[in-house]
Amino acid sequence: MDVAELPCWTRFAAKGGIGKCTATHACVFERNQDLVFMKDDVITVLMRVPSVYLIYL
């Protein structure tokens, strides 16, 4: 993410993004860019990443 885009994404997240989901398991830090969350955390979804796997940001 470009620093110039951060305010735009922050506003989008504050409005609820494209939806919310609840983590079914914890995701621990493995790589520098990983998102860390715990089981039952509510996550605001900002976009879907097209790929073979169902990956959302």
N, C-alpha and C positions, 0 to 999 in steps of 0.2 A: 504494500500500500504506500502510495506517495504521500508525503507529509501534507501537501496541498489538498488532498482528498479527505483527510481526517475529519475536518468539521462537517463535511457533507455526510459521511458515514455515521458520525456521532448523532447528527440530527435524525437520520433515518432510523437508527437504533432506538433513540428516545421515543420515536413514533410507533415502535413495535416491529420494525423491519418487515419481513414477509410472513412472520409468524413466530411462535415460541414452541419449544419442545423441552422435555424433561430428560436428563441424562439417566440411562438405565444402568450405567456402570461408571466408575472413576476412570479418568484418562490422565495418566501421570506424564510428566515432562520427560521426553526421550530425545527430542531435537530442539534446537534453539527457537524454531518458528512454531512449535506445537502449542495448541490451546489446551490449557489445564483446567479440568473441572472435576467435581466430585459427584458421586451417585446422588440423584434427586435434585441436582442443581437445575434451575430453570435457565435455558439458554435462548437468547434472542437470535433468530436466524436472519442473516442479511442477504445472502444470495446462495444459489445452487451452483456448484462447480461441475460442469459437464465432464463425466468420466464413466468408466465401467462401474465404479462403485457409487453408492449414494452418499455423496459428500456435500455437506452444507457448511456455509460460513456464517 
